[in-house]
C-alpha cells in the first residue's frame, strides 16, 4: 500500500495524525474529565517534527498491545474498521522513506 492521499505528503500526514487524535478522543468517551493533549516539537538540527498525542482514556489492554497495528484489529465494534492505526503507521513509514533526514 502506498500513500496516495489525494496529492501530497501533507495530506497523508494530516490523515494519519487525525486518526490518532480521533482514537484518543474515542478512548476518553467514558471519562468525565476527559483530556487529550497534542504536543508538537520541531527539532531543527535533525529536521524532525515530534508529535505526541496523549489522553487519559481507558488505555490498551496488555494483551492487545502487540496487535494494535494489525489490519482489522478493532475494539470499537461496528464503529471501527481496524484500518486506522495500520494505515497511519504505513503513512509515517513511507513519509520517512521518501523524506529521509539529511
Secondary structure, DSSP 8 states (H G I E B T S, - for coil): ----STT-HHHHHHHHHHHHHHHHHHHTTT-TT--EEEEEEEEGGGTEEEEEEEE-S----GGGGGGTTSTT--SSGGG--S-HHHHHHHHHHHHHHHT---
